[in-house]
Amino acid sequence: MDIIWLCLHCPGKFCELLPDALEIGEITVKALITQALKSLPLITIVDKVEIDFLHTKNIYIIQACIWYFDSCNVLPTDKDNIGVRIEGLVGQSLLQLFWEVSLDATTELS
């Protein structure tokens, strides 16, 4: 089992979320990420999603904690790229709500 923490910045200019309804936004983002990660050949659990909105900068800060478990379907050569694949899928899924997504930080814990 491994854990990956993602911190992403998304501008609020063309966003589908409402800054005053962040709890609903967290549920929506968690569902999008969960759906996107189903394409991976391993078990993933989106444990926590937190969203903050900075009014002064008109930007959303999204933090996500994802647990993933090795599967017998993962080839040894793919194991090194799992974190990168998770980042890519999360970023692509968030493009449905935001026009731009930038990764601020990633931390992988074993």
C-alpha positions, 0 to 999 in steps of 0.5 A, spaced: 500 500 500 502 506 498 499 513 499 500 519 494 498 526 496 496 531 491 496 539 491 493 542 485 491 550 483 485 551 479 483 558 477 476 560 478 475 564 472 471 559 468 470 554 473 464 550 474 464 550 482 461 555 486 466 558 491 460 558 497 459 551 496 465 548 497 463 541 501 459 540 495 465 541 490 469 536 494 464 531 493 464 532 486 471 532 485 472 526 489 467 522 485 471 525 478 477 523 481 475 516 483 472 515 476 478 517 473 482 512 477 478 506 475 482 505 469 488 503 472 490 496 473 490 497 481 486 498 487 485 506 488 481 509 494 480 517 494 481 518 501 480 525 502 479 531 498 479 538 501 478 545 497 479 552 499 478 558 495 482 564 495 478 570 493 483 575 493 487 570 487 480 567 484 484 560 485 482 554 488 487 550 492 485 542 491 488 537 496 487 530 495 489 523 498 489 517 494 491 510 497 493 505 492 494 498 492 499 493 488 495 488 484 498 482 480 496 486 474 501 491 474 507 489 471 514 491 474 516 496 469 509 500 470 510 500 478 515 506 477 510 510 473 504 509 477 505 516 481 505 520 474 499 516 471 495 518 478 497 525 477 495 525 469 489 522 471 487 526 476 489 533 472 485 530 466 479 529 470 479 536 473 479 539 467 472 537 466 471 543 472 476 547 470 480 550 464 486 550 467 490 545 472 497 546 475 500 541 480 503 544 486 506 538 489 506 531 490 508 527 496 508 519 495 508 515 502 510 508 503 
